[in-house]
Amino acid sequence: MFSRCVAVAQTTPVKGDVAANVEEHLSLAKLAVDEGADIALFPELSLTGYELALGESLAFEENDARLAALVDLAERSGTRLVVGAPIRIEQKLYVGAFIILPDRSIEIYTKHRLGTFPSSSVCDSLTGEIPPPEPNHFQAGDRNPLIPFNETVAAIAICADIGRPEHPQRAAERQANLYLASMFVIPSDFAGDTAKLARYAEQYQMTVALANYGGPSGGLTSAGRSGIWSPTGKLLVQLEEAGSGVAVVRESPDKLHVRAIMRK
């Protein structure tokens, strides 16, 4: 059995304030590093918040200078960081994830299936309005790099991607044994989405990780409760509904260590 340490970070984004959100990412990433994390996963659009209308004005380029401090941290620590942002590629805007590697290289995953909130989302809305459909602002993407490290192969999903069973299936077919779900999950969707993730973990014998917001964004409340499931579908660790923090699972040949760290 191999050794690895996986962390999920639960953020409380500041609307459109990339600098403040980068600082929170650095703080949470350092908590993960202190726990020995090989990889730390952040939520969907974590660097801007789930602010679809701001995607164009806040869009990141492929080698964006605003990532510099995160790149430096990945290099110093040896920890891989997966962070969410609106990303402009060849004049098209995507919901993306930057994969920041310890050698200072950056890869990009782009969300394959764009989301629309159902009418039930009104129950979770802070403003009484449903966010516009993601296709109003973004293109569906097809970038899908794997992240190999130690004896791990990690695959990424962004939120609505998990709604297509073929997505985790293809990850498993590509030998992934870690499935990283970068998401913004509202309370009314939480039970259904986490049931899917637990089922995928058991079906494909993959560790599955969920990173969610711990505070409101885009006019909606968040369900929080970021967590990690074992390859048997057992929930190993979970954060609270509100607040920021990191959840960590460290696996070794003779021991399983889990820890949840909340910052109020």
C-alpha positions as a Markdown table, in Angstrom:
| # | Residue | x | y | z |
|---|---|---|---|---|
| 1 | Met | 0.0 | 0.0 | 0.0 |
| 2 | Phe | 1.2 | 3.5 | -0.9 |
| 3 | Ser | 1.5 | 6.5 | 1.3 |
| 4 | Arg | -0.3 | 9.8 | 0.5 |
| 5 | Cys | -1.9 | 12.8 | 2.2 |
| 6 | Val | -5.0 | 14.4 | 0.7 |
| 7 | Ala | -6.5 | 17.7 | 1.9 |
| 8 | Val | -9.7 | 19.6 | 1.0 |
| 9 | Ala | -9.9 | 23.3 | 1.8 |
| 10 | Gln | -13.3 | 24.9 | 2.6 |
| 11 | Thr | -13.3 | 28.7 | 1.8 |
| 12 | Thr | -15.4 | 31.7 | 2.7 |
| 13 | Pro | -15.0 | 33.8 | -0.5 |
| 14 | Val | -15.1 | 37.5 | -0.6 |
| 15 | Lys | -17.2 | 38.6 | -3.6 |
| 16 | Gly | -14.8 | 39.5 | -6.5 |
| 17 | Asp | -11.9 | 40.3 | -4.2 |
| 18 | Val | -9.2 | 38.1 | -5.7 |
| 19 | Ala | -6.4 | 39.5 | -3.4 |
| 20 | Ala | -8.4 | 38.7 | -0.3 |
| 21 | Asn | -9.3 | 35.2 | -1.6 |
| 22 | Val | -5.6 | 34.5 | -2.5 |
| 23 | Glu | -4.7 | 35.3 | 1.1 |
| 24 | Glu | -7.3 | 32.9 | 2.4 |
| 25 | His | -6.0 | 30.2 | 0.0 |
| 26 | Leu | -2.5 | 30.7 | 1.3 |
| 27 | Ser | -3.6 | 30.5 | 4.9 |
| 28 | Leu | -5.6 | 27.3 | 4.3 |
| 29 | Ala | -2.9 | 25.8 | 2.0 |
| 30 | Lys | -0.3 | 26.3 | 4.8 |
| 31 | Leu | -2.6 | 24.4 | 7.2 |
| 32 | Ala | -2.7 | 21.6 | 4.7 |
| 33 | Val | 1.1 | 21.7 | 4.2 |
| 34 | Asp | 1.6 | 21.5 | 8.0 |
| 35 | Glu | -0.4 | 18.3 | 7.9 |
| 36 | Gly | 1.9 | 16.9 | 5.2 |
| 37 | Ala | -0.6 | 17.2 | 2.3 |
| 38 | Asp | 0.6 | 16.0 | -1.1 |
| 39 | Ile | -2.3 | 17.8 | -2.7 |
| 40 | Ala | -4.9 | 20.4 | -1.5 |
| 41 | Leu | -8.2 | 20.9 | -3.3 |
| 42 | Phe | -10.2 | 24.1 | -3.3 |
| 43 | Pro | -13.8 | 24.8 | -4.4 |
| 44 | Glu | -15.3 | 25.8 | -7.7 |
| 45 | Leu | -14.3 | 29.4 | -8.7 |
| 46 | Ser | -12.6 | 29.7 | -5.3 |
| 47 | Leu | -10.5 | 32.7 | -6.2 |
| 48 | Thr | -13.4 | 34.9 | -7.1 |
| 49 | Gly | -16.4 | 33.3 | -5.4 |
| 50 | Tyr | -19.4 | 32.0 | -7.4 |
| 51 | Glu | -20.0 | 35.4 | -9.0 |
| 52 | Leu | -20.9 | 34.5 | -12.6 |
| 53 | Ala | -21.5 | 38.1 | -13.8 |
| 54 | Leu | -17.9 | 39.0 | -12.6 |
| 55 | Gly | -16.3 | 36.2 | -14.5 |
| 56 | Glu | -15.4 | 38.3 | -17.5 |
| 57 | Ser | -13.9 | 41.2 | -15.6 |
| 58 | Leu | -12.0 | 39.0 | -13.2 |
| 59 | Ala | -10.9 | 36.3 | -15.7 |
| 60 | Phe | -7.5 | 34.7 | -15.2 |
| 61 | Glu | -5.1 | 34.1 | -18.0 |
| 62 | Glu | -3.3 | 30.8 | -18.4 |
| 63 | Asn | -0.1 | 32.1 | -16.7 |
| 64 | Asp | -1.6 | 34.8 | -14.5 |
| 65 | Ala | 0.6 | 36.9 | -12.2 |
| 66 | Arg | -2.1 | 36.7 | -9.4 |
| 67 | Leu | -1.1 | 33.1 | -8.9 |
| 68 | Ala | 2.5 | 33.9 | -8.1 |
| 69 | Ala | 2.2 | 33.5 | -4.3 |
| 70 | Leu | 0.4 | 30.1 | -4.7 |
| 71 | Val | 3.1 | 29.0 | -7.2 |
| 72 | Asp | 5.8 | 29.9 | -4.7 |
| 73 | Leu | 4.1 | 28.0 | -1.9 |
| 74 | Ala | 3.7 | 24.9 | -4.1 |
| 75 | Glu | 7.4 | 25.0 | -4.9 |
| 76 | Arg | 8.5 | 25.5 | -1.3 |
| 77 | Ser | 6.2 | 22.9 | 0.2 |
| 78 | Gly | 6.0 | 20.3 | -2.5 |
| 79 | Thr | 2.2 | 20.4 | -2.2 |
| 80 | Arg | 0.1 | 20.4 | -5.3 |
| 81 | Leu | -2.7 | 23.0 | -5.3 |
| 82 | Val | -6.0 | 22.8 | -7.2 |
| 83 | Val | -7.7 | 26.2 | -7.2 |
| 84 | Gly | -10.8 | 27.4 | -9.0 |
| 85 | Ala | -11.1 | 30.5 | -11.2 |
| 86 | Pro | -12.8 | 31.8 | -14.4 |
| 87 | Ile | -10.1 | 31.3 | -17.0 |
| 88 | Arg | -9.8 | 32.9 | -20.4 |
| 89 | Ile | -8.3 | 30.6 | -23.1 |
| 90 | Glu | -8.1 | 31.9 | -26.7 |
| 91 | Gln | -10.7 | 34.5 | -26.0 |
| 92 | Lys | -13.2 | 32.0 | -24.5 |
| 93 | Leu | -14.2 | 32.0 | -20.9 |
| 94 | Tyr | -14.3 | 28.8 | -18.9 |
| 95 | Val | -15.0 | 27.7 | -15.3 |
| 96 | Gly | -11.6 | 26.2 | -14.7 |
| 97 | Ala | -9.2 | 24.8 | -12.1 |
| 98 | Phe | -5.5 | 25.7 | -12.0 |
| 99 | Ile | -3.4 | 22.7 | -11.1 |
| 100 | Ile | -0.2 | 24.3 | -9.5 |
| 101 | Leu | 2.6 | 21.8 | -9.3 |
| 102 | Pro | 5.8 | 21.9 | -7.2 |
| 103 | Asp | 8.0 | 22.3 | -10.2 |
| 104 | Arg | 6.2 | 25.7 | -10.8 |
| 105 | Ser | 4.3 | 24.4 | -13.8 |
| 106 | Ile | 0.6 | 24.9 | -14.1 |
| 107 | Glu | -2.0 | 22.8 | -15.8 |
| 108 | Ile | -5.7 | 23.6 | -16.4 |
| 109 | Tyr | -8.9 | 21.6 | -16.1 |
| 110 | Thr | -12.0 | 23.2 | -17.7 |
| 111 | Lys | -15.5 | 22.3 | -16.5 |
| 112 | His | -17.1 | 19.9 | -19.0 |
| 113 | Arg | -20.8 | 20.2 | -18.0 |
| 114 | Leu | -22.1 | 23.7 | -17.2 |
| 115 | Gly | -24.6 | 24.0 | -14.5 |
| 116 | Thr | -28.0 | 25.6 | -14.0 |
| 117 | Phe | -29.7 | 25.8 | -10.7 |
| 118 | Pro | -33.2 | 24.2 | -10.4 |
| 119 | Ser | -36.2 | 26.1 | -9.2 |
| 120 | Ser | -35.7 | 24.5 | -5.7 |
| 121 | Ser | -32.7 | 26.7 | -5.3 |
| 122 | Val | -34.9 | 29.6 | -4.4 |
| 123 | Cys | -35.1 | 28.0 | -1.0 |
| 124 | Asp | -31.4 | 28.5 | -0.6 |
| 125 | Ser | -31.1 | 32.0 | -2.1 |
| 126 | Leu | -30.1 | 35.0 | 0.0 |
| 127 | Thr | -31.6 | 37.4 | -2.5 |
| 128 | Gly | -34.7 | 35.6 | -3.7 |
| 129 | Glu | -33.2 | 35.3 | -7.2 |
| 130 | Ile | -31.7 | 32.3 | -9.0 |
| 131 | Pro | -28.3 | 32.8 | -10.5 |
| 132 | Pro | -28.3 | 32.9 | -14.3 |
| 133 | Pro | -27.3 | 29.7 | -16.1 |
| 134 | Glu | -23.6 | 29.2 | -16.4 |
| 135 | Pro | -23.8 | 29.0 | -20.3 |
| 136 | Asn | -24.8 | 32.7 | -20.2 |
| 137 | His | -21.2 | 33.5 | -19.3 |
| 138 | Phe | -19.0 | 30.5 | -19.9 |
| 139 | Gln | -18.1 | 27.9 | -22.5 |
| 140 | Ala | -18.1 | 24.1 | -21.8 |
| 141 | Gly | -14.5 | 22.8 | -21.8 |
| 142 | Asp | -12.7 | 19.6 | -22.5 |
| 143 | Arg | -9.3 | 20.0 | -20.8 |
| 144 | Asn | -8.9 | 17.0 | -18.5 |
| 145 | Pro | -5.3 | 16.5 | -17.2 |
| 146 | Leu | -4.5 | 13.8 | -14.6 |
| 147 | Ile | -2.3 | 14.6 | -11.7 |
| 148 | Pro | 0.2 | 11.7 | -10.9 |
| 149 | Phe | 2.2 | 11.7 | -7.7 |
| 150 | Asn | 3.6 | 8.9 | -5.5 |
| 151 | Glu | 1.5 | 5.9 | -6.6 |
| 152 | Thr | -1.6 | 8.1 | -7.0 |
| 153 | Val | -3.3 | 9.3 | -10.2 |
| 154 | Ala | -5.8 | 12.1 | -9.4 |
| 155 | Ala | -8.6 | 13.2 | -11.7 |
| 156 | Ile | -10.6 | 16.4 | -11.3 |
| 157 | Ala | -14.3 | 17.2 | -11.6 |
| 158 | Ile | -16.0 | 20.6 | -11.2 |
| 159 | Cys | -19.4 | 20.6 | -9.7 |
| 160 | Ala | -22.0 | 19.6 | -12.4 |
| 161 | Asp | -19.4 | 17.3 | -13.9 |
| 162 | Ile | -20.3 | 14.7 | -11.3 |
| 163 | Gly | -23.9 | 14.6 | -12.5 |
| 164 | Arg | -22.7 | 12.5 | -15.5 |
| 165 | Pro | -21.8 | 9.0 | -14.4 |
| 166 | Glu | -19.5 | 8.6 | -17.3 |
| 167 | His | -17.2 | 11.3 | -15.9 |
| 168 | Pro | -15.9 | 9.3 | -12.9 |
| 169 | Gln | -16.1 | 6.1 | -15.0 |
| 170 | Arg | -13.7 | 7.6 | -17.5 |
| 171 | Ala | -11.4 | 8.8 | -14.7 |
| 172 | Ala | -11.3 | 5.2 | -13.4 |
| 173 | Glu | -10.6 | 3.9 | -16.9 |
| 174 | Arg | -7.6 | 6.2 | -17.0 |
| 175 | Gln | -6.3 | 4.6 | -13.8 |
| 176 | Ala | -7.4 | 7.4 | -11.4 |
| 177 | Asn | -7.5 | 6.3 | -7.8 |
| 178 | Leu | -8.3 | 9.8 | -6.4 |
| 179 | Tyr | -11.3 | 11.8 | -7.6 |
| 180 | Leu | -11.2 | 15.5 | -6.7 |
| 181 | Ala | -14.6 | 17.3 | -6.8 |
| 182 | Ser | -14.2 | 21.0 | -6.7 |
| 183 | Met | -17.7 | 22.3 | -6.1 |
| 184 | Phe | -20.2 | 24.9 | -4.8 |
| 185 | Val | -23.0 | 22.8 | -3.3 |
| 186 | Ile | -26.2 | 24.5 | -1.9 |
| 187 | Pro | -28.1 | 22.8 | 1.0 |
| 188 | Ser | -30.9 | 21.4 | -1.1 |
| 189 | Asp | -28.4 | 19.6 | -3.4 |
| 190 | Phe | -26.0 | 18.4 | -0.7 |
| 191 | Ala | -27.6 | 15.0 | 0.1 |
| 192 | Gly | -27.9 | 14.0 | -3.6 |
| 193 | Asp | -24.4 | 15.2 | -4.6 |
| 194 | Thr | -22.7 | 13.5 | -1.7 |
| 195 | Ala | -24.6 | 10.3 | -2.3 |
| 196 | Lys | -23.2 | 10.3 | -5.8 |
| 197 | Leu | -19.7 | 10.9 | -4.6 |
| 198 | Ala | -19.9 | 8.1 | -2.0 |
| 199 | Arg | -21.3 | 5.8 | -4.7 |
| 200 | Tyr | -18.5 | 6.6 | -7.2 |
| 201 | Ala | -15.9 | 6.0 | -4.5 |
| 202 | Glu | -17.3 | 2.5 | -3.8 |
| 203 | Gln | -18.0 | 1.6 | -7.5 |
| 204 | Tyr | -14.6 | 2.6 | -8.8 |
| 205 | Gln | -12.6 | 2.0 | -5.6 |
| 206 | Met | -11.3 | 5.5 | -5.6 |
| 207 | Thr | -10.8 | 7.9 | -2.7 |
| 208 | Val | -13.1 | 10.8 | -3.4 |
| 209 | Ala | -12.7 | 14.4 | -2.1 |
| 210 | Leu | -15.2 | 17.3 | -2.0 |
| 211 | Ala | -14.2 | 20.9 | -1.5 |
| 212 | Asn | -17.1 | 23.3 | -0.9 |
| 213 | Tyr | -17.6 | 26.8 | 0.3 |
| 214 | Gly | -18.2 | 27.5 | 4.0 |
| 215 | Gly | -20.1 | 30.7 | 3.4 |
| 216 | Pro | -22.5 | 32.3 | 0.9 |
| 217 | Ser | -21.6 | 33.3 | -2.6 |
| 218 | Gly | -23.4 | 34.5 | -5.6 |
| 219 | Gly | -26.6 | 35.2 | -3.6 |
| 220 | Leu | -26.8 | 31.6 | -2.4 |
| 221 | Thr | -26.1 | 29.8 | 0.8 |
| 222 | Ser | -23.6 | 27.0 | 0.8 |
| 223 | Ala | -23.9 | 23.6 | 2.5 |
| 224 | Gly | -20.3 | 23.5 | 3.6 |
| 225 | Arg | -19.3 | 20.0 | 4.9 |
| 226 | Ser | -16.4 | 19.5 | 2.7 |
| 227 | Gly | -15.1 | 15.9 | 3.1 |
| 228 | Ile | -13.3 | 12.8 | 1.9 |
| 229 | Trp | -14.6 | 9.3 | 1.3 |
| 230 | Ser | -12.7 | 6.1 | 1.3 |
| 231 | Pro | -12.6 | 3.7 | -1.7 |
| 232 | Thr | -15.4 | 1.7 | 0.1 |
| 233 | Gly | -17.7 | 4.8 | 0.1 |
| 234 | Lys | -17.2 | 5.4 | 3.8 |
| 235 | Leu | -17.1 | 9.1 | 4.9 |
| 236 | Leu | -13.7 | 9.5 | 6.6 |
| 237 | Val | -13.7 | 13.2 | 7.6 |
| 238 | Gln | -16.0 | 16.2 | 7.2 |
| 239 | Leu | -15.9 | 19.9 | 8.0 |
| 240 | Glu | -18.7 | 21.9 | 9.5 |
| 241 | Glu | -21.5 | 23.6 | 7.6 |
| 242 | Ala | -20.1 | 27.1 | 8.0 |
| 243 | Gly | -16.6 | 28.5 | 8.2 |
| 244 | Ser | -13.3 | 27.9 | 6.6 |
| 245 | Gly | -10.9 | 25.1 | 7.3 |
| 246 | Val | -9.2 | 22.0 | 5.9 |
| 247 | Ala | -10.0 | 18.3 | 6.1 |
| 248 | Val | -7.1 | 15.9 | 5.8 |
| 249 | Val | -6.7 | 12.1 | 5.2 |
| 250 | Arg | -3.2 | 10.7 | 5.5 |
| 251 | Glu | -2.8 | 7.1 | 4.3 |
| 252 | Ser | 0.2 | 4.9 | 5.0 |
| 253 | Pro | 0.8 | 1.1 | 4.9 |
| 254 | Asp | -0.1 | 0.6 | 8.5 |
| 255 | Lys | -2.2 | 3.7 | 9.5 |
| 256 | Leu | -5.0 | 6.0 | 8.5 |
| 257 | His | -4.9 | 9.4 | 10.0 |
| 258 | Val | -7.8 | 11.9 | 9.6 |
| 259 | Arg | -8.1 | 15.5 | 10.9 |
| 260 | Ala | -10.6 | 18.3 | 10.5 |
| 261 | Ile | -9.4 | 21.8 | 11.3 |
| 262 | Met | -12.0 | 24.6 | 11.4 |
| 263 | Arg | -11.1 | 28.3 | 11.5 |
| 264 | Lys | -14.0 | 30.4 | 12.8 |
